C-alpha cells in the first residue's frame, strides 16, 4: 500500500481580547430571562447594560384581597323564573278566559254585571296557580331589591334562596289572612258581593304586579348591570301605581254598592294602612 503525505499548513490563531466578556443575557427573578434587546429604555428605566443579574426569591406570598361574596344566586333565580314561566304558560293555555277576565276587572270602565267568584273558588287550580306565580315573583323581586340595595347582607350562597322563601311565605300568609278577614266582614255586614269583588281585584292586582316584576327580575339577575337601582325603582313605582288603582277600585265598588264612605275609610285604615305600618315598624323603618 502506497500513501501520499499532503502538505500541512498551520493557520495562526485569531486575536483574543483580554478582559471580561459583555453579557447580553440577564435573569429577572428565577425563571424569566431578559436580553438587552428586550430592555426598554425610557424615563426612569435603566438601560440594558445597567441591569443586574439579581435573583429574587419568592419565599413569602403576599396575601391578596378576597373576592366579595355574590349577592344574587343566578342558579336559584333561573329555577324560580323557569317555574314562573311554566305556571304562566299553563294559565294562558288552559285558563285564558279567566286571566283575561281578571285583568279586565281592573278597568274603571263600566263592566257587565257578573256574579263575583265565591270564596270557595279561590282553592280551585287557576287561582292557586295565579297566586303561586304572584308569590314567587314578588318574593324574588323583594329579595333582589333588599340584597342589591345593601339593606340585607347576603348570608352565603343560600341567603338569596332563604330570603326569597321568607318573603314569598309571608306574602301567601298575608293574602290568606286578608281573605279570611274579608269572609268574616262579609258575613257580619252582609256585603258579600262587594267584598268578593274586591278580593278578586286584590288577587288580580298582585298578579299584574308579578307580570311586571317577572322581566325585571330576569334583567337584574342575568344582565351585567353596574347599577340595578333604576330597575328596582321602576318595579316599586309600578307596584305603587297598581296599589293606588286597587284603592280607587275599592271606592268604586263601595259607591256602586251604596256603602257609606265612612266604612271605606275604616276599611282602608284597618286592612290597608295598618298592616303596612306594622311591617315597617317590625323592619325598623321608624
C-alpha positions as CSV (number, residue, x, y, z in Angstrom):
1,X,0.0,0.0,0.0
2,X,1.4,3.4,-1.0
3,X,0.3,6.5,0.9
4,X,0.9,10.1,-0.1
5,X,1.6,12.7,2.5
6,X,-0.2,16.0,1.9
7,X,1.0,19.5,2.8
8,X,0.1,20.8,6.2
9,X,-0.4,24.5,6.7
10,X,-0.6,25.9,10.2
11,X,-3.1,28.8,10.4
12,X,-2.4,31.4,13.1
13,X,-4.9,31.6,15.9
14,X,-7.2,34.6,16.0
15,X,-6.5,37.5,18.2
16,X,-8.1,37.4,21.6
17,X,-9.0,40.3,23.8
18,X,-8.3,40.1,27.5
19,X,-11.0,41.2,29.9
20,X,-14.5,40.3,30.9
21,X,-16.8,39.5,28.1
22,X,-20.0,41.6,27.8
23,X,-23.1,39.7,28.9
24,X,-26.2,40.2,26.8
25,X,-28.5,37.9,28.8
26,X,-29.8,38.6,32.3
27,X,-32.1,37.0,34.8
28,X,-35.1,38.5,36.4
29,X,-36.3,36.5,39.3
30,X,-35.7,32.8,38.9
31,X,-37.3,31.9,35.6
32,X,-37.6,34.9,33.3
33,X,-34.5,35.7,31.2
34,X,-34.1,39.2,29.8
35,X,-31.8,40.2,26.9
36,X,-30.5,43.6,26.1
37,X,-32.7,43.8,23.1
38,X,-35.8,43.2,25.3
39,X,-34.9,46.0,27.6
40,X,-37.0,49.1,27.0
41,X,-35.2,52.3,27.8
42,X,-37.1,55.4,28.7
43,X,-37.7,57.9,31.6
44,X,-36.9,56.1,34.8
45,X,-36.0,52.8,33.1
46,X,-32.4,51.7,33.3
47,X,-30.5,50.9,30.1
48,X,-29.7,47.3,29.2
49,X,-26.1,47.5,30.2
50,X,-27.0,48.7,33.7
51,X,-29.3,45.8,34.5
52,X,-28.1,43.5,37.2
53,X,-28.5,39.8,37.4
54,X,-30.2,39.7,40.8
55,X,-32.2,36.7,41.7
56,X,-35.4,37.5,43.7
57,X,-36.6,34.6,45.8
58,X,-40.3,34.4,46.4
59,X,-40.1,33.0,49.9
60,X,-43.1,34.9,51.2
61,X,-46.5,35.1,49.5
62,X,-48.3,38.4,49.7
63,X,-51.9,38.0,50.9
64,X,-54.5,39.1,48.3
65,X,-57.8,40.7,48.9
66,X,-60.7,38.1,49.0
67,X,-63.4,38.4,46.4
68,X,-66.7,39.7,47.7
69,X,-69.5,37.2,48.1
70,X,-72.1,37.1,45.4
71,X,-75.3,38.7,46.5
72,X,-77.5,37.1,43.9
73,X,-77.5,33.4,43.1
74,X,-78.2,33.2,39.4
75,X,-78.9,29.4,39.5
76,X,-81.7,29.8,42.1
77,X,-83.0,32.8,40.1
78,X,-83.1,30.7,36.9
79,X,-85.1,28.0,38.7
80,X,-87.7,30.4,40.1
81,X,-88.1,32.2,36.8
82,X,-88.4,28.9,34.9
83,X,-91.1,27.7,37.3
84,X,-92.9,31.0,36.9
85,X,-92.8,30.8,33.1
86,X,-94.2,27.3,33.3
87,X,-97.1,28.4,35.6
88,X,-97.8,31.4,33.3
89,X,-97.9,29.1,30.3
90,X,-100.3,26.8,32.0
91,X,-102.6,29.8,32.8
92,X,-102.5,31.1,29.3
93,X,-103.1,27.8,27.6
94,X,-105.8,26.3,29.9
95,X,-107.3,29.3,31.7
96,X,-107.0,32.1,29.2
97,X,-110.6,33.4,29.7
98,X,-110.1,33.5,33.4
99,X,-106.8,35.5,33.1
100,X,-108.4,38.0,30.6
101,X,-111.5,38.4,32.8
102,X,-109.3,39.0,35.9
103,X,-107.2,41.7,34.2
104,X,-110.2,43.4,32.7
105,X,-111.7,43.7,36.2
106,X,-109.1,46.3,37.0
107,X,-110.5,48.7,34.4
108,X,-112.6,51.6,35.5
109,X,-115.0,51.2,32.6
110,X,-118.5,50.0,33.3
111,X,-118.4,46.2,33.2
112,X,-121.3,44.0,32.5
113,X,-122.9,42.7,35.7
114,X,-121.5,39.4,36.7
115,X,-121.6,37.3,39.8
116,X,-118.2,37.6,41.7
117,X,-116.4,34.4,42.3
118,X,-117.3,32.7,45.5
119,X,-114.7,32.3,48.3
120,X,-114.5,28.5,47.7
121,X,-113.4,29.1,44.1
122,X,-110.1,30.5,45.4
123,X,-109.0,27.0,46.1
124,X,-109.5,25.8,42.5
125,X,-106.4,25.3,40.4
126,X,-106.4,28.6,38.3
127,X,-106.5,30.9,41.3
128,X,-104.0,28.7,43.1
129,X,-101.5,28.8,40.2
130,X,-102.1,32.5,39.8
131,X,-101.3,33.2,43.5
132,X,-98.2,30.9,43.4
133,X,-97.0,32.8,40.4
134,X,-97.5,36.1,42.2
135,X,-95.8,35.0,45.4
136,X,-92.7,33.6,43.5
137,X,-92.1,36.8,41.5
138,X,-92.9,39.3,44.3
139,X,-90.7,37.3,46.8
140,X,-87.9,37.1,44.2
141,X,-88.1,40.9,43.5
142,X,-88.1,41.7,47.2
143,X,-85.1,39.6,47.8
144,X,-83.3,41.1,44.8
145,X,-84.1,44.6,46.0
146,X,-83.0,44.1,49.6
147,X,-79.7,42.4,48.6
148,X,-78.8,44.7,45.7
149,X,-79.6,47.8,47.8
150,X,-77.4,46.6,50.7
151,X,-80.4,46.6,53.1
152,X,-79.8,43.0,53.9
153,X,-76.3,41.4,53.9
154,X,-76.1,38.1,52.0
155,X,-75.5,35.0,54.2
156,X,-73.6,32.8,51.8
157,X,-75.0,31.4,48.6
158,X,-78.2,30.1,50.3
159,X,-79.1,33.6,51.7
160,X,-80.8,34.6,48.5
161,X,-83.0,31.5,48.4
162,X,-83.9,31.8,52.1
163,X,-84.8,35.4,51.8
164,X,-87.0,34.7,48.8
165,X,-88.7,31.9,50.6
166,X,-89.4,34.0,53.6
167,X,-90.9,36.9,51.6
168,X,-93.0,34.6,49.5
169,X,-94.3,32.7,52.5
170,X,-95.1,35.9,54.3
171,X,-96.9,37.1,51.2
172,X,-99.0,34.0,51.0
173,X,-99.8,34.2,54.7
174,X,-100.9,37.8,54.4
175,X,-103.0,37.1,51.4
176,X,-104.8,34.2,53.2
177,X,-105.3,36.4,56.3
178,X,-106.8,39.1,54.1
179,X,-109.1,36.6,52.5
180,X,-110.3,35.2,55.9
181,X,-110.9,38.8,57.2
182,X,-113.0,39.6,54.2
183,X,-115.1,36.5,54.7
184,X,-115.7,37.4,58.3
185,X,-116.5,41.0,57.4
186,X,-118.9,39.9,54.6
187,X,-120.8,37.6,57.0
188,X,-121.1,40.2,59.7
189,X,-122.1,43.2,57.5
190,X,-123.9,41.3,54.7
191,X,-121.7,42.9,52.0
192,X,-120.9,39.6,50.3
193,X,-120.9,40.6,46.7
194,X,-118.8,43.9,47.2
195,X,-116.2,42.1,49.3
196,X,-116.0,39.2,46.9
197,X,-115.5,41.6,44.1
198,X,-112.8,43.4,46.0
199,X,-110.9,40.2,46.8
200,X,-111.0,39.4,43.2
201,X,-109.5,42.8,42.5
202,X,-106.8,42.2,45.1
203,X,-105.7,38.9,43.6
204,X,-105.6,40.3,40.1
205,X,-103.6,43.4,41.2
206,X,-100.9,41.2,42.7
207,X,-101.0,39.0,39.6
208,X,-100.5,42.1,37.4
209,X,-97.7,43.2,39.6
210,X,-96.0,39.9,39.2
211,X,-96.3,40.1,35.4
212,X,-94.4,43.5,35.6
213,X,-91.8,42.2,38.0
214,X,-91.1,39.0,36.0
215,X,-89.0,40.6,33.3
216,X,-87.4,43.0,35.8
217,X,-86.2,40.0,37.8
218,X,-84.6,38.4,34.8
219,X,-82.9,41.6,33.8
220,X,-81.4,42.3,37.2
221,X,-80.2,38.7,37.8
222,X,-78.8,37.8,34.4
223,X,-77.7,41.1,32.9
224,X,-74.2,42.6,33.8
225,X,-75.6,45.7,35.4
226,X,-73.4,48.1,37.2
227,X,-76.3,49.7,38.9
228,X,-79.7,47.8,39.1
229,X,-81.3,50.7,41.1
230,X,-83.3,52.1,38.1
231,X,-84.9,48.7,37.5
232,X,-85.7,48.3,41.2
233,X,-87.3,51.8,41.3
234,X,-89.3,51.0,38.2
235,X,-90.7,47.9,39.8
236,X,-91.5,49.8,43.0
237,X,-93.2,52.5,41.0
238,X,-95.3,50.1,39.0
239,X,-96.4,48.3,42.2
240,X,-97.3,51.6,43.9
241,X,-99.4,52.6,40.9
242,X,-101.3,49.3,41.0
243,X,-101.9,49.7,44.7
244,X,-103.4,53.1,44.1
245,X,-105.6,51.6,41.4
246,X,-106.7,49.0,43.9
247,X,-107.7,51.6,46.4
248,X,-109.7,53.6,43.8
249,X,-111.3,50.4,42.6
250,X,-112.5,49.7,46.2
251,X,-114.0,53.2,46.3
252,X,-115.9,52.4,43.0
253,X,-117.2,49.1,44.5
254,X,-118.4,50.7,47.7
255,X,-120.1,53.5,45.7
256,X,-121.9,51.1,43.4
257,X,-122.9,49.0,46.4
258,X,-124.3,52.1,48.1
259,X,-122.0,51.7,51.1
260,X,-121.1,54.7,53.2
261,X,-117.7,56.4,52.6
262,X,-117.0,56.1,56.3
263,X,-116.9,52.4,56.0
264,X,-114.5,52.8,53.1
265,X,-112.1,54.9,55.2
266,X,-112.4,52.5,58.1
267,X,-111.6,49.5,55.8
268,X,-108.6,51.3,54.4
269,X,-107.2,52.1,57.8
270,X,-107.8,48.7,59.2
271,X,-106.8,46.4,56.4
272,X,-104.6,48.5,54.1
273,X,-102.7,51.1,56.1
274,X,-102.3,49.3,59.4
275,X,-100.7,46.1,58.1
276,X,-98.1,48.2,56.2
277,X,-97.3,50.3,59.3
278,X,-96.9,47.2,61.4
279,X,-94.5,45.7,58.8
280,X,-92.5,48.9,58.6
281,X,-92.3,49.0,62.4
282,X,-91.0,45.4,62.5
283,X,-88.4,46.1,59.8
284,X,-87.2,49.2,61.8
285,X,-88.0,51.9,59.3
286,X,-89.3,54.1,62.1
